[in-house]
């Protein structure tokens, strides 16, 4: 199988533990992750780096994830970047508003490793079977051992 090109993913959350879990999990399938701990920091990074995906918390000090999403989707330079919300608010109204703004998915906290990998790989347009297990995902997407 051909190796997948490396993706540029930005994870935004004010919780350092969540960022650690996200970066370690995505590293298992060869995806390096840039992190930001606020909406303002995320917007500054997006202005300098062409990201392929943004994983975005909603409840943060300063700009909320919804405000960040709204700004990115309103700008022709960034509107096409897929956004996945990773948030404690998985309510139907939140999901509907996120979708209306252009988010491709909402992953509710607490999440498991398989759910994070599935939503990330799907948003990056990499094929994932709905019933894929962690072992199957790692077998398919983990980088070759040196």
PEJO-V989900 format. One line per field, one symbol per residue. burial: + if it has 16 or more other ideal C-beta (glycine too) atoms within 10 Angstrom, else -. A space follows every 50 residues. Layout:
BEGIN
burial: ???
END
This chain:
BEGIN
burial: ------++++++++---++-+++-++--+-+-+++++++-+++-++---- ++++++++-+--+++++++--++----+--+++++++-+----++-++-- +++-+++---+-++-+++++++++-+-+---+----+--++-----
END
